[in-house]
């Protein structure tokens, strides 16, 4: 199975519980059974990433991207679950060279700021002294924290330009790679677990989470209409909500079709038609999404779910997804 986290510098919500867990909210797992499924998934991720053109790059990624692939290797009644995390960092770009303005300039600042924090974390990890490592200074470094220690095995690929005009950026990137070599991990293999024990453990946790969700709903902490909400406005909201979900499904289907067509080498005309379709569905989805969010902001209309309810709902969805994979 796999899930991805994109546009970290633009939209991100996190949860830190009593066990100091840190994770994205709103991500979901997708079951992958063959290598071609993985290729298709990665192509779909690439299509959903935000990219813009500027003086230095015709298609510049405006976000970092993390793709996690959770393998399940079963041998008899036991199984292993290694995880691969692929990280594509957006390049550090100087605004005076790229010429970006407005929102793109803010995005560049966010990207560069997170990369600066990452560089500082790596530098301190490479020191022999026990300095405080500022993981919490950036969303990016909190998400990458498991890769910098423990039982992880981490490899780094540094991309540099041979153009003399970008000498300073290339040297900085090489120094970043050099500092990475100073971090020492001790990769270990976790012993296999019982399939039945895992299933029963997931079922117990799911039951507990669902009970907590029901208790919160009874206390009015789930998303619901205000008791003064207008009846016709509620009907319009539910209609727009349904239309948004349908538009999102159509957008994702068209993105998959485009990824598949590019993978098999379809004609330029077919690719253009599919790209136009993706653009149309994306525009429709975004308009409906914004409309629904504006409706939620109407006074005495919608009461959003509590943070705890939303967190538990996401956890229940994740547990159900894991059970389907067993």
C-alpha positions in Angstrom: 0.0 0.0 0.0 1.1 3.6 -0.4 0.2 7.2 0.4 1.7 10.5 -0.4 2.1 13.9 1.2 2.4 16.8 -1.2 2.5 20.6 -1.0 3.9 20.6 2.5 4.9 24.2 2.3 1.4 25.4 1.4 -1.1 23.3 3.3 -0.4 21.2 6.3 -2.1 20.2 9.5 -0.4 18.0 12.1 -1.2 16.0 15.2 1.1 15.6 18.2 -0.3 13.3 20.8 0.9 12.3 24.2 3.3 9.8 22.6 4.9 12.6 20.5 3.6 11.1 17.3 3.6 13.5 14.4 1.8 12.8 11.1 -0.2 14.4 8.3 -4.0 14.4 8.5 -6.2 13.7 5.6 -3.9 11.2 3.8 -5.2 7.8 2.9 -3.7 4.5 1.8 -4.1 2.9 -1.6 -3.6 -0.8 -2.1 -1.0 -1.7 -4.7 -0.5 -5.3 -5.8 1.9 -5.1 -8.7 5.0 -3.1 -9.8 2.9 -1.4 -12.5 0.4 -0.3 -9.7 3.3 1.5 -8.0 4.4 3.2 -11.3 0.9 4.4 -11.9 0.6 5.7 -8.4 3.8 7.6 -8.6 2.7 9.1 -12.0 -0.6 10.2 -10.5 1.3 11.8 -7.6 3.5 13.8 -10.0 0.4 15.0 -11.9 -1.2 16.4 -8.7 1.9 18.3 -7.6 1.8 22.0 -8.0 4.3 23.3 -10.6 4.9 26.7 -12.2 7.2 28.1 -14.8 9.7 30.9 -14.1 13.0 32.3 -15.5 15.0 29.2 -14.4 12.6 26.3 -14.9 9.7 25.6 -17.3 8.2 23.3 -14.7 9.3 24.1 -11.2 7.9 22.0 -8.3 6.4 24.3 -5.7 6.3 21.7 -3.0 8.2 18.9 -1.3 6.8 15.5 -2.0 6.9 12.4 0.3 5.7 9.0 -1.0 5.5 6.1 1.5 5.3 2.5 0.3 4.3 0.0 2.9 5.3 -3.5 1.9 3.7 -6.6 3.5 5.8 -9.7 3.2 3.9 -12.8 4.6 5.7 -16.1 5.3 3.3 -18.7 6.7 1.6 -17.3 9.7 4.1 -14.5 10.2 4.7 -11.3 8.3 7.1 -8.3 7.9 6.1 -4.8 7.1 9.1 -2.7 5.9 8.4 0.8 4.7 10.1 2.8 1.9 9.9 6.6 2.0 10.8 8.4 -1.2 11.4 12.2 -0.7 11.6 14.6 -3.6 12.7 18.0 -2.2 11.8 21.2 -4.1 15.0 23.0 -5.2 16.2 26.0 -3.4 15.7 28.9 -5.8 16.8 32.5 -5.4 13.9 34.9 -6.1 16.2 37.4 -7.8 17.2 34.7 -10.3 13.8 33.0 -10.8 11.9 36.3 -11.0 8.8 34.9 -9.2 6.4 37.3 -7.6 3.2 37.2 -5.5 2.1 33.8 -4.2 5.0 32.1 -6.0 7.4 34.3 -4.1 5.8 33.3 -0.8 6.0 29.6 -1.9 9.7 30.1 -2.6 10.2 31.6 0.8 8.5 28.6 2.5 10.5 26.1 0.5 13.8 27.8 1.2 13.0 28.2 4.9 12.2 24.5 5.3 15.4 23.6 3.4 17.4 25.9 5.7 16.0 24.2 8.7 16.8 20.8 7.2 20.4 21.8 6.6 20.7 23.0 10.2 19.3 19.7 11.5 21.6 17.6 9.4 24.6 19.7 10.5 23.8 19.2 14.2 23.2 15.5 13.7 26.7 15.2 12.2 28.3 16.8 15.3 29.8 14.6 18.0 28.5 16.9 20.7 24.9 16.3 22.0 23.4 19.5 20.7 19.7 20.1 20.6 18.4 19.2 17.2 15.5 21.6 16.1 13.3 19.1 14.3 10.2 21.1 15.4 11.3 24.2 13.6 9.9 22.9 10.3 7.1 20.5 9.2 9.5 19.0 6.8 12.1 18.0 9.4 9.5 16.5 11.7 8.3 14.3 8.9 11.8 13.3 7.9 12.9 12.7 11.5 12.5 8.8 11.3 15.0 8.8 8.4 17.8 10.4 10.4 18.1 7.7 13.1 16.9 4.5 14.6 16.6 1.5 12.3 16.4 3.4 9.0 18.7 3.0 6.0 18.9 6.3 4.2 20.3 7.1 0.7 20.6 10.6 -0.7 20.8 11.7 -4.4 22.0 15.3 -5.0 21.1 17.0 -8.3 23.4 19.9 -9.3 23.7 22.0 -12.4 26.9 22.2 -14.6 26.0 25.8 -15.5 28.6 28.2 -14.1 25.7 30.7 -13.5 24.4 28.4 -10.7 27.8 27.6 -9.2 26.8 28.9 -5.7 23.6 26.7 -5.6 25.5 23.7 -6.8 28.2 24.0 -4.2 25.6 24.5 -1.5 23.8 21.3 -2.7 27.1 19.3 -2.6 27.9 20.5 0.9 24.4 19.4 1.9 25.2 15.9 0.5 28.6 15.9 2.2 27.0 16.7 5.6 24.5 13.9 5.1 27.4 11.3 5.0 28.2 12.2 8.6 24.9 10.9 9.9 25.2 7.2 11.0 22.2 5.0 11.1 22.0 1.4 12.3 19.5 -0.4 10.0 17.9 -3.4 11.7 15.3 -6.0 10.6 12.2 -6.2 12.8 11.2 -9.7 13.6 8.0 -11.0 12.0 4.6 -10.8 13.7 1.6 -13.1 13.8 -1.0 -12.3 11.2 -3.9 -13.3 13.4 -2.4 -11.2 16.4 -2.1 -8.2 14.1 -5.7 -8.6 12.8 -7.1 -8.9 16.3 -5.0 -5.9 17.5 -6.3 -3.7 14.7 -9.9 -4.8 15.3 -9.6 -4.0 19.0 -8.2 -0.5 18.3 -10.8 0.1 15.6 -13.6 -0.8 18.0 -12.1 1.5 20.6 -11.8 4.4 18.1 -15.3 4.0 16.8 -16.7 4.0 20.4 -14.8 7.2 21.1 -16.2 8.8 17.9 -19.7 7.9 18.9 -19.2 9.4 22.3 -17.9 12.6 20.8 -20.9 12.7 18.4 -23.3 12.3 21.3 -21.6 15.4 22.9 -22.1 17.4 19.7 -18.4 17.3 18.7 -19.0 15.9 15.2 -19.6 18.2 12.2 -23.3 19.2 12.1 -25.7 21.9 11.3 -26.5 24.7 13.8 -30.1 24.4 15.1 -30.8 27.8 13.6 -29.6 26.8 10.1 -32.1 27.5 7.3 -33.7 24.3 5.8 -33.2 25.3 2.2 -29.6 26.4 2.9 -28.9 23.0 4.4 -30.3 21.3 1.3 -28.2 23.5 -1.0 -25.1 22.7 1.1 -25.7 19.0 1.0 -26.2 19.2 -2.8 -22.9 21.1 -3.2 -21.1 18.7 -0.9 -22.3 15.8 -3.1 -21.3 17.6 -6.3 -17.9 18.3 -4.8 -17.3 14.7 -4.0 -18.4 13.6 -7.5 -16.1 16.2 -9.1 -13.2 15.0 -6.9 -13.8 11.4 -8.1 -14.0 12.5 -11.7 -10.8 14.6 -11.3 -8.9 11.6 -9.9 -10.1 9.3 -12.6 -9.0 11.7 -15.3 -5.6 12.0 -13.6 -5.2 8.2 -13.6 -6.2 8.1 -17.3 -3.7 10.7 -18.1 -0.9 8.9 -16.2 -1.8 5.6 -17.9 -1.8 7.2 -21.3 1.6 8.8 -20.8 3.0 5.5 -19.5 1.9 3.6 -22.7 3.1 6.4 -25.0 -0.3 7.6 -26.3 -0.4 10.2 -29.1 0.1 13.9 -28.4 -3.5 14.6 -29.3 -4.8 12.1 -26.8 -2.5 13.5 -24.1 -3.7 17.1 -24.9 -7.4 16.0 -24.6 -6.8 14.3 -21.3 -4.8 17.2 -20.0 -7.7 19.5 -20.9 -10.1 17.1 -19.2 -8.0 17.1 -16.0 -7.8 20.9 -16.0 -11.6 21.1 -16.4 -12.4 18.6 -13.6 -9.8 20.2 -11.3 -11.3 23.7 -11.9 -14.8 22.3 -11.2 -13.6 20.5 -8.0 -11.7 23.6 -6.7 -14.7 25.9 -7.3 -17.1 23.5 -5.5 -14.6 22.9 -2.7 -14.3 26.7 -2.1 -18.1 27.1 -2.3 -18.6 24.4 0.4 -15.9 26.0 2.6 -17.6 29.5 2.2 -21.0 28.0 3.2 -19.4 26.5 6.3 -18.4 30.0 7.3 -22.0 31.4 7.3 -22.9 32.5 10.9 -25.2 30.0 12.7 -25.0 27.5 9.9 -22.3 24.9 10.4 -20.5 23.7 13.5 -17.2 21.9 12.5 -16.0 18.7 14.2 -13.6 19.0 17.1 -9.9 18.4 16.4 -10.1 15.2 18.4 -13.1 13.9 16.5 -11.4 14.6 13.2 -8.2 12.9 14.3 -10.1 9.8 15.5 -12.1 9.7 12.2 -8.8 9.7 10.2 -7.4 7.0 12.4 -10.5 4.8 11.9 -10.2 5.2 8.2 -6.5 4.2 8.3 -7.3 1.1 10.5 -10.1 0.0 8.1 -7.6 0.4 5.2 -5.0 -1.7 7.0 -7.6 -4.5 7.8 -8.6 -4.6 4.1 -4.9 -5.4 3.2 -4.7 -8.4 5.5 
